[in-house]
Amino acid sequence: MNNIKKYIKNIWTIMPMHTKKEKFYLNELKKHLNEYLDDHPQCSYDDIVQQFGEPKDIVVNYIQNSDENDLIKRMKLKSIIQKFLIFFSVICTILAICFGVLWYDYMQEQKKILSYTTSKQQLPKIK
């Protein structure tokens, strides 16, 4: 069973998309792998590769048999989401830096006020 998990993980790693369609495809492949394992209980990872093909070949075959327009649309969507997340991260970083600078200025001002107040209280009163 460990060999099947390793094989599926290797395929999943190089899949360009990770959507329900890919999960369904890999679940179907896993069923075939389990059937093969039932017939050949002592098979190794190399035996699985020899029977089903290299993980990269499985991914290439999946892509070739996929609807091109759907795949392109999903890849564009993935690209848009990645760009949005990068933009959002940059904005959050800039806001965090600005907040940090403002907080630092505020704390410095409070220190000045506190030191002025304490130094004023320590001065002797002039009569």
N, C-alpha and C positions, 0 to 999 in steps of 0.2 A: 504494500500500500504506500510505503514511503516513496518508492520510485514514481508512482503515479502523481503524488503531490509535487514532487520535484519537477516532473515533466510539465504539469499544468502550471506551476509557478514560473517556470522558464518561458512558457508561452505567454502568460499574463504579463510578464515583465516587458516583453518586446511588442506587445499589442499597442497600436497607436492610440486607440480609444478604449475606455473602460466603461461601457454602458451596459444596459440590460441585454442588448443583442449579443455583445461579446460574452457576457456571463452565461446566457442561454447556450451559445455555441460551445463554450468550454464545458458546460454541464453535460451536453450531448456527447462531447468527446470523452468526458470522464466515464460516462456510461459504457462507451465502447472499450475504453481502457480496462474497466472493471470486468467486462465480459472476457476480454483477452486474458486478464489476470486469473479469472476462474478456470480457463482452459490451460493456462501455463503458470501455475502458482510459483514456480521458482525463477521466473523471468527477472532479468536485471534491467537497469536503466538503458543499457545499450541495446538490449533486445527490444525494448519499447521503441527506441529511436529507429531501429532497423525496421520494425513492423509498421510504424505510423509516420516516420519521417522526422527530420530535425525540427525543433521548435520554430526556427526562423522560416522553414518551408511551410509549416502549418499556418503561420501568420500571413505569409505571402499568398498562399492559396485562399485563405479567408478573405483577404483584401481583393484579390482578383475576382472572387465570386460574389462580392458585395456590390450593391447598387452604387455606382460611382457618384451620382448626384447626392444621394443620402450621405455617403461617406465624406464628400467634400463639404456638405452643409454642416455636418457634425464637427469636422475639423475646423471650419471657420468659427463656429460657435465656441469651440474650445479655445481658439486663439483670442476671440473677443473676451471671454471670461478671464483668461490669463492676463490680458492687457488691463482689464478693469481691476483685477486684484493687485497688479503692480502699481497702478495709479492710486488705488485706495491706500496701499501700504505707504507710498511716498507721501500722500496727503496726511496720513496719521502720524508719520515720522516728523513732518514739518510742524504739525500742530503740537506734537509732544515737545519739540525743541522750543517753540514759541512759548508754550505754557511754562516750560522749565526756566526760560529766561525771565519771564514776567514774575514767576514765583521767586526767583533769586533776587530780582530787583526789589520786590516787596519785602523780602526778609532783610535785605540790606537796609532798607528804609526803616523798618521796625527796629533794627539794631541801633541805628542812629537816634531814633526817637527815645529808645530805652536808655541809651548811654547819656543823652542830653538830659533826660528826666532824672536819672540817678546822679549825674554830676551836679545838677542844679540843687538837688536836695542836700548834697554834702557840703555845699558852700556855707560858710557861716553868715548869719544874718547881720546886716549892717544896721546899727541903730542911729 
